[in-house]
């Protein structure tokens, strides 16, 4: 599915709403494409979507949806329409760059943080992402970009900004960017949350080398301010996430069985474990079990070309076992495949939909 297909509904809705005159909401009709509405129903072919201002007011078969005579009509035949996507781990200031030692000094010295964020926000929107959580960046520029998007000055998703992450280890990152909040004690961690909340962040990012008492202080302070906490769990030996379900979302649980156990214990009921990586393929990851995880499991993640090469090599050498448990079906059978998986009517643990 191409970028053009993804952004037909998602990007059009946000852009049109941003440009719509206050006195007369603009009307837009997307007509003729295939609609995937996110529910457990078959795709709706030759569908129509009517948008007035920033609201979808009608959806259904094109033959049954009344198109307002003053609406702009966009022919979406041959394209796919679907609700906007949500990215729960974005970094607008990175712009996809993987070499932080080169990127961070360059972007800071050339005063490009806000410009880079602006480009990233537009790229996300053009890929169909209409909401995103930015989990680490400089505070001033993060809030500025969010404000410019909200005012309609620039295109971009609805952004939830964390600003600097809270950590007990600054690592080997470039120190010229104020994108980390160093703490030592739980009291300092709680104070960091309060300062970030007062500044106007939308969520809190808890980073590495934190102990249970730090996580508790962060979670308690954040929840008092009605903010959610997103936490890293890389290594159980250093990231001692509390096994009390206090975290709203755990990110980057990097594959090893012990790490995954810590992540599952730390996240709230109904929470999410995001980005389980493949770097630790030698630790006998049960990929079948991961695909059927009891807590939502989204995506995979690699940080460097070495990680990516190791992942590809592991797949090629069969480190994940026989991939015969992956079944292929036509794209049009997506809804039925989803139902079969979740109702246990399919022998496969994963179904790949092909165009």
GULOLUM-683894 format. One record per atom (N, C-alpha, C, O): y, x negated, z negated; residue in one letter. Coordinates in steps of 0.05 Angstrom, whole numbers, plus 5000, padded with zeros to 4 digits. Each point is the difference from the previous one (the first is absolute). Layout:
N
YXZA;...
//
This chain:
355
497649835000X;502450175000X;502549825000X;500349844982X;501450195038X;502349825003X;502350074982X;500150224987X;501849605011X;502450044984X;501550255009X;501050154984X;499149885043X;501450235011X;498850274990X;501450184993X;495949835006X;498750244991X;500550054971X;500650224991X;499349564993X;500450034971X;502750114993X;500350154981X;501749765034X;502750064991X;501250265011X;502350074994X;496250075023X;501150245013X;501150194979X;502350085002X;496050004978X;500950194980X;501449854977X;502150094991X;496749695000X;501049874976X;502849905003X;501750054984X;498749805038X;502749885003X;502050205009X;502349994992X;496950195025X;501950205010X;501150174978X;502450054999X;495950034982X;501050174978X;502149854984X;502150124993X;497449635000X;501949854983X;502649945015X;502150034989X;497649895036X;502449935015X;501750245006X;502449994998X;496350235010X;501550245006X;501550104976X;502350095002X;496249904975X;501350114975X;502449834992X;501950104990X;497949645016X;502249824992X;502550055017X;502349974991X;497250115035X;502250045018X;501050295002X;502050055012X;496650134975X;500650285002X;502850074988X;500549914978X;501150245036X;502650084989X;499650194977X;498250185000X;503449794979X;499650164975X;500450305005X;498650164988X;503349915031X;500650285003X;497950155016X;499850244998X;498749635019X;498050135017X;497649825004X;500149825017X;497850214967X;497749835002X;498950005029X;499750215012X;499849554998X;499049985027X;497150095001X;498549964981X;500850175041X;497350115003X;498649835021X;501049935021X;496550004972X;498449835017X;497250125002X;498850084980X;500149925044X;497350115004X;498349785014X;500749915021X;497150024966X;498149815011X;497650175011X;498650134984X;501049865042X;498250195012X;498049875018X;500749835017X;496750244979X;498049925019X;498049794991X;497949975012X;502749884966X;498349794991X;497750104983X;499850234993X;498449584999X;497850064982X;501049964971X;501249794994X;498450404989X;500949994972X;497849944981X;497950134999X;502549664985X;498349944977X;501650054975X;501949864995X;497450354991X;501850094978X;499249894973X;501350064980X;496549785018X;499349884975X;498050164983X;499149914979X;500350335030X;498150174986X;497349985013X;499749895022X;498350224965X;497249985010X;499550215022X;498350174996X;503249825025X;499650185022X;500049845026X;501149785001X;497850325020X;500049865026X;502849965010X;501850154993X;498649655024X;502749965012X;500850255016X;498350145011X;504349924989X;501150235014X;501249895026X;502049865000X;496750215023X;501049915026X;502150195010X;500150244994X;501749655022X;502350155011X;501550144978X;500350255001X;500649604980X;501350114976X;503149995004X;501049885018X;500350264964X;503050005000X;501049974971X;498850124982X;503349735014X;501349964974X;502950055004X;501349895018X;499850294966X;502950065001X;501349894975X;499250064978X;502949795026X;501549874978X;502950105001X;501350005021X;499750084956X;502850074997X;501249824979X;499350014976X;502649825031X;501249814982X;497849814990X;498949855016X;500650154958X;498049824989X;497550154990X;498549904984X;501050345027X;497750164992X;498350085025X;501150085020X;496349914976X;498250115020X;499750304994X;499250074978X;501650105040X;500050294995X;497850155013X;499450234993X;499249655027X;497850145013X;498149795012X;500849805011X;496650264986X;497949835011X;497750185010X;499350194986X;499649755036X;497750155010X;499549965029X;501249825013X;497050334999X;499549985029X;502650065015X;501550184992X;498949675029X;502550035015X;500450285010X;502350105002X;495550035005X;500250275011X;500850214979X;500950225007X;499049704967X;500550194979X;502649944984X;500950164984X;500249615021X;502449924985X;502550075016X;500349925024X;501550224964X;502550085014X;501949764999X;500849904979X;500050015045X;501949785002X;502850115002X;500650155018X;501249774963X;502750105001X;501449935027X;499649775009X;501950415003X;501249945026X;502049774999X;500549875020X;500650074957X;501949784997X;498849744991X;501449814993X;495950185006X;498749754991X;499749805022X;499650075023X;500649684970X;499349785019X;497049995001X;498749974979X;500150035044X;497150005003X;499149735010X;501049905020X;497149984965X;498949745008X;497150055008X;498450114984X;500849825040X;497350035010X;498349784988X;500349775007X;497850304975X;498349814988X;497150005011X;498249904988X;501550215036X;497450015013X;498849725002X;501449825008X;496150164985X;498749745002X;500549824976X;499149774999X;502550334982X;500649844976X;498750134975X;499050235001X;501149634977X;498950104975X;502350044980X;501749834996X;498350414991X;502050064980X;498750024973X;497850114998X;503449784982X;498850004973X;502249964979X;502249915007X;497250174968X;502049954979X;500749714997X;498449825008X;503950124981X;500849734995X;498049854982X;498950114982X;500749635024X;498249834984X;501549894976X;502449995000X;496149934979X;501149894975X;498949724996X;497649974999X;504249834999X;499249734995X;500549944970X;502350004991X;495649954994X;500349954971X;500349714993X;500149934976X;500149895043X;500549724994X;501649875023X;498849875017X;503850174982X;501749885020X;501749784987X;500550014976X;500449815040X;502049794992X;502049985023X;499549845019X;502650314980X;501950005023X;501249725005X;500649945022X;499749904957X;501349745003X;498249795012X;500949785006X;496650284997X;498149805011X;499850035030X;499649805015X;500650454995X;499850055029X;497449895012X;500049915023X;497850114962X;497549915011X;499549704999X;497949915009X;504049944981X;499749715000X;498049914978X;500150114978X;498249705027X;498049914981X;500549734987X;498749944980X;503149905031X;500649744989X;502550014983X;502249955010X;497550124964X;502350044983X;501649754996X;502550014997X;496249755003X;501449754996X;502249955022X;502049884994X;497550225029X;501949975022X;501950255002X;502449975004X;496450264993X;501550255004X;502250044979X;502350065007X;496949934968X;501950064978X;502649835001X;502150114998X;497749625004X;502549855001X;501650065025X;502550014999X;496250045024X;501450055024X;501650264999X;502350025007X;496450194983X;501250274999X;502350004979X;502050145003X;497649714975X;502149994980X;502449845009X;502350084996X;497249685015X;502249835008X;501650115023X;502449945002X;496450235014X;501450125022X;501050284994X;501150145017X;498649944957X;501050254990X;499150245018X;501550165009X;495849844995X;498950215017X;498250204986X;498750165013X;501449844960X;498250184986X;500450295007X;498050145006X;504549954995X;500450285006X;499550065029X;498950225006X;501849605012X;499450045028X;497050015006X;499150175015X;499449654972X;497250015004X;498850264989X;498250115013X;502749984964X;499150254989X;500550235018X;498450195003X;503949815010X;500850215019X;498150015023X;499150215009X;500249555001X;498149995023X;497250104991X;498750155015X;500449764962X;497450084990X;499950314996X;498050125007X;504149994982X;500050294996X;499850155026X;498550205001X;502849715019X;499950145026X;497249965012X;498950195012X;499949584985X;497349955011X;498050194986X;498350115014X;501949924960X;498250194986X;500350285011X;498050135006X;504449964998X;500550275009X;498950045029X;498850205006X;501649605011X;499050025027X;496949995001X;498850085020X;500049824959X;497050014998X;499050254988X;497650034995X;504250164999X;499250264989X;500050014970X;499150204988X;501949594998X;500150004971X;502750124991X;502149905007X;497750334979X;502450144992X;500649974970X;502150094991X;496049804994X;500549944972X;498749734993X;497849955010X;503549894974X;498849734994X;501049914973X;502250054991X;496049814995X;500749874974X;500349705005X;498249865009X;504250044985X;500649725003X;499549864973X;501350064980X;496749775019X;499049894975X;500849714995X;498449844992X;504150105012X;501049744993X;502249915019X;499549965024X;502950004965X;502249905016X;502449964982X;500050084977X;502149815034X;502449964985X;501350284994X;499950175017X;501249864959X;500950264991X;502350115017X;499950235009X;502249614995X;502450095013X;499350105028X;500850225008X;497849625008X;499450075027X;498150235002X;500250175018X;497949844964X;498050225000X;501450274996X;499550195015X;502349834966X;501450254994X;502050065023X;500550245006X;500749555005X;501950055022X;498650125024X;501150195013X;496649714994X;498550105024X;499250294994X;500250175018X;498849884958X;499250284993X;502450195003X;499750225011X;502649694980X;502350175002X;500950055028X;500850225007X;499149575010X;500850035028X;498150195015X;500950165017X;496549824977X;498050195012X;500650284991X;500150185016X;500349864958X;500450274989X;502650125011X;500150255003X;501949595003X;502550115010X;499950055030X;501850135011X;496149785003X;499850045028X;501349785016X;500250025025X;500849774962X;501349785014X;498149845018X;500849905021X;496750074970X;498049865015X;497450164999X;499550154981X;498749815039X;497450145000X;498149854982X;500049764998X;498350404989X;497949884983X;498550214984X;500950235000X;496949704988X;498550194984X;501550074974X;501949864993X;497250344994X;500850054972X;498949774983X;497649975000X;504149884987X;499149764986X;500050034970X;501950114989X;495949804998X;499949974971X;500249704995X;498249855008X;503950064979X;500549714996X;499349914972X;500850124980X;497749665018X;499449884974X;502049784992X;500349944977X;501049945043X;501649774994X;498349764991X;497749995009X;503349834974X;498449774992X;497650094984X;500150184983X;497649695022X;497650064984X;500249854973X;501449814997X;497150304983X;500049884973X;497549834997X;497850085006X;502649674985X;497849815000X;500449804977X;502249964990X;495549915003X;500149784981X;499549735014X;499849794987X;500150225039X;499449765016X;501650025026X;499350165017X;502749674986X;501650005024X;498649885024X;500950025023X;496849864973X;498449885021X;501549785015X;501849884989X;497450085036X;501449805016X;501850115021X;500549885021X;500550374974X;501850125019X;502749864999X;500749864981X;500850175041X;502749895002X;501850144978X;500050244998X;501449594987X;501550114977X;502850085007X;501550104982X;499349875043X;502750075007X;500550305003X;502250095002X;495650064999X;500250295003X;499550134972X;497949954988X;503850225003X;499650144974X;498250245003X;500850224994X;496749735015X;498150225005X;497850014979X;498050145004X;502249704974X;498150014978X;501550034974X;502249894997X;496650254984X;501250034974X;498049874980X;498050124993X;502749644997X;498249854983X;500350104971X;502250034989X;495550034999X;499950084972X;497949834985X;498249895013X;502050104961X;498149864984X;498650194980X;497650004998X;504050164988X;498950174979X;499950295010X;501450075020X;497050104967X;500050295007X;502850124997X;500850175016X;500749754964X;502750104996X;501849945025X;501650175009X;498149595001X;501549925024X;499150165024X;501750075017X;495750004984X;499050165023X;501250284999X;500850115020X;499350014956X;501250264997X;503050005007X;501050185013X;500349604978X;502949985007X;500449985030X;501950115010X;496349745003X;500349985029X;499750275014X;501550075018X;496750094972X;499650275011X;502650164996X;500950135019X;500249864957X;502550164994X;502349915018X;501550175010X;498749574995X;502249905016X;499650085029X;502050085014X;495649914996X;499450085028X;500450305003X;501150105020X;498150064960X;500350295001X;503050075000X;500850185016X;500849694968X;502850054999X;501349935026X;501950135009X;497149665004X;501149925026X;499450205022X;501550025020X;496450144976X;499450215020X;497549975016X;499750125021X;498349714970X;497649985015X;498350264998X;500550164983X;497649875035X;498450245001X;497249964987X;498750204994X;500549565002X;497449934988X;500149724990X;501849855005X;496150084980X;499849734988X;497649855011X;497850125002X;502649635005X;497849845010X;499349794978X;501749834994X;495950194995X;499049804980X;498449795015X;498050075013X;502849684986X;498749795016X;497949854982X;498650134985X;501249615018X;497749854990X;500449884972X;502249994989X;495549935000X;499949864974X;500950174977X;500849904979X;499050365024X;500850194978X;497550064984X;497850035010X;502650014964X;497850074981X;500250294993X;502050135006X;495949984982X;500150294994X;502550094985X;501150225005X;499949614976X;502350084985X;502650025018X;501850164995X;498249665026X;502350015019X;499850265017X;502050145004X;495649915006X;499650255016X;500750244984X;501350195010X;497949824965X;500650244983X;503050034997X;501150225002X;500349564992X;502950014997X;501450095025X;501850165000X;497249745023X;501250085026X;499450295005X;501950155008X;495649944989X;499350285005X;501650194982X;501050205009X;499149734965X;501450184982X;502950035007X;501150225001X;500249555004X;502950005007X;500550155026X;501950155003X;496349805017X;500450135026X;499650304999X;501550155011X;496449934975X;499450294998X;502250154985X;500550245005X;500849634976X;502250124986X;502350055019X;501650194997X;498749645023X;502150035020X;499050155025X;501450015020X;496350124978X;498850155022X;499449845025X;500350095022X;499049664973X;499349825022X;497049935000X;498849984978X;500049995045X;497249925002X;499849705001X;501849865008X;495850044984X;499549714999X;497949935021X;497850124999X;502849695018X;498149905019X;499349714991X;501849844995X;495650105002X;499249754987X;498249845018X;498250115014X;502249634986X;498149815013X;497749944982X;500349974976X;497350015036X;497749884985X;498649815019X;498550095018X;502149664979X;498749805017X;497449894986X;497949985013X;502449944962X;497949864986X;499850104972X;502049984985X;495750125006X;499750104973X;500749794979X;500750074977X;499049685030X;500549794980X;502949974994X;500849914978X;501050165042X;502849964996X;501650265000X;502050034986X;497050175029X;501450265001X;498450204984X;498450155010X;502049844964X;498450164981X;501050284998X;501050094980X;498750065042X;500950285001X;498650164978X;497649974996X;503950204991X;498850164978X;498050205010X;500450135021X;497449904965X;497950195008X;500550274987X;498250134989X;504449965013X;500750254987X;501150215019X;501150204992X;498749745034X;501050195020X;503050044999X;500950225007X;500649574986X;502950044998X;501549945026X;502350075003X;496449805016X;501349945025X;499850235019X;498050145002X;504249915014X;500050215019X;498749925026X;498850165014X;501449584993X;498849905024X;499449704996X;501749864990X;495950055019X;499349724998X;499849895029X;498550115016X;502949684989X;500049885027X;498749735001X;500149854980X;498850085043X;498949745005X;497849924980X;500149784989X;498150405006X;497649934985X;498149865020X;498950125018X;500949614980X;499149845022X;496949985001X;498949785002X;499850444998X;497250015010X;497849934980X;498050145000X;502349654984X;497849924983X;499350234981X;501750154992X;495749875000X;499150224984X;501550024974X;500750224991X;499749554995X;501350004974X;502950105003X;501050154983X;500449765039X;502750095004X;500250295005X;501750144990X;496549965026X;500050295006X;499550164975X;501250214997X;497049704986X;499550154975X;502550024983X;500550214988X;501049575011X;502550004985X;502050205012X;501450154986X;498749855041X;501950175014X;499450304995X;501850164995X;495749915006X;499250274997X;500550104971X;500750234996X;499049594985X;500550074972X;502950034994X;500850154983X;500949715032X;502849994994X;501550245012X;502050094989X;497050025033X;501550215014X;499650274987X;497950064989X;504150115013X;499950274989X;498050165016X;499349955023X;499650264964X;498450195014X;501650125023X;502250104996X;496649905027X;501550105023X;501849795013X;501450055019X;498749714969X;501649785011X;498749875024X;498050105010X;503149684998X;499049875025X;499649714995X;501549864987X;496250035024X;499649725003X;500549935029X;498650095017X;503549754987X;501049955027X;499549715009X;500249824984X;499050145041X;499749745011X;497849834987X;500649794989X;497050305012X;497849834990X;499449805022X;499150085022X;501449664973X;499849805020X;497249915006X;498150074986X;501649785036X;497449905008X;499749704996X;498049895009X;503949994978X;499849714997X;497549914985X;498949795006X;500250374975X;497849924983X;497350105010X;498450104984X;501249885042X;497650125012X;497449874989X;497950125001X;502349634988X;497649874991X;499050124973X;497849934991X;503850254997X;499250104974X;498450265002X;500050174982X;498749875041X;498250225004X;501450274997X;499250184985X;503049865030X;501350255000X;498350215013X;498849955021X;500950284966X;498550225012X;501950175016X;501350184989X;498949765037X;502050145016X;499450305002X;501950165002X;495649914998X;499350295002X;501150144975X;501150225003X;498649664974X;501050134975X;503050015000X;501150204991X;500249605019X;502950005001X;501150225017X;502050134993X;496749935030X;501050215017X;499750274988X;501350195008X;496949844972X;499650254987X;501049994971X;499050154983X;503049685012X;501049964973X;500950274987X;501050175014X;498549844960X;500750254986X;503050034997X;501050224996X;500549565005X;502950015000X;501049915028X;498949815011X;503150324999X;500949965027X;500249705007X;501249854985X;497650075037X;500149725008X;501349995028X;499150135018X;503149724984X;501550005024X;500249725011X;501149824987X;497950135037X;500649765015X;498749754990X;498649994979X;501949805036X;499249734992X;502449825004X;502050085013X;497949684977X;502449844999X;499349705001X;498249914986X;503149945030X;499749715000X;502749875001X;501950105013X;498449684973X;502749884998X;500649785020X;502349955006X;495749915004X;500549775016X;498049995023X;498050155001X;502649675018X;498149975022X;497349904990X;497950075012X;502149774967X;497449914988X;498450234990X;497650015004X;503850174981X;498650244990X;498950175023X;497750094999X;503949955022X;499250165022X;497649875015X;498150145008X;502049594995X;497849865013X;497450034983X;497950045011X;502449934963X;497650034983X;498950285001X;497550035000X;504250175002X;499050275002X;498550045026X;497850125001X;503549795021X;498750035026X;497349855001X;498150105011X;501849664978X;497549854999X;497950144984X;497750015008X;503150114969X;498150144984X;498850245014X;497650054998X;504150095017X;499050235015X;498149905022X;497950125004X;502949675010X;498349895022X;497349914990X;498050035014X;502049854962X;497549884990X;498350214984X;497949934989X;503150315010X;498550214986X;500149994970X;498250104987X;503949795002X;500249974971X;500250284987X;499350034976X;501650175038X;500250274989X;497550165006X;499950244994X;498149635017X;497550155005X;500150145026X;501849975016X;496150194989X;499750155025X;502250215002X;500450164982X;501149835040X;502150205004X;499050255014X;501550155011X;495949884989X;498850245012X;500850264986X;499650225010X;501549754965X;500950244985X;502750105010X;501050204989X;500149675031X;502550105012X;499350155025X;498849905019X;502050354982X;499450185022X;502550045017X;502250034989X;497549995037X;502250055018X;499950295010X;497850105007X;504550034994X;500250265011X;502650035016X;501849844997X;498350365021X;502550045015X;502350074982X;499650124979X;502849815029X;502450054984X;500350304994X;500950084979X;498350095040X;500450294997X;498350114978X;500450224990X;497549635001X;498350094978X;500949904973X;498450014981X;504149905017X;500949884975X;499850184976X;499149924979X;501850335024X;499950194978X;497250064991X;499450004976X;498850035043X;497250054993X;498849764987X;498450034981X;502349735028X;498949754988X;500949984971X;498549924982X;504150155013X;501049994972X;498450194982X;499249934978X;500450315032X;498550204984X;497149904995X;499050024977X;499749875043X;497349914997X;499849774980X;498150004984X;503849825016X;500049784981X;500250104971X;498549934982X;503550255014X;500650084972X;498150214990X;499850054976X;498750085042X;498050194991X;497249894999X;498050134994X;501849615013X;497449864999X;498150085022X;497649984997X;503550125025X;498350085022X;499749795021X;498950055022X;501949704972X;499949795019X;498749764988X;500549924977X;497749955038X;498649774989X;501849754999X;499549824984X;502650185033X;501849775001X;501950004976X;500850224991X;500049545000X;502049984979X;502849995012X;502050054986X;498249885039X;502649995014X;499650095029X;498049945013X;503950214996X;500050095028X;502549895014X;502250044990X;497449835032X;502249905016X;500450195024X;498250065015X;504350044987X;500650195022X;501149845024X;501949844997X;496950205026X;500949865024X;501650195018X;499350245001X;502749665013X;501650185018X;498250115022X;501050155017X;
//
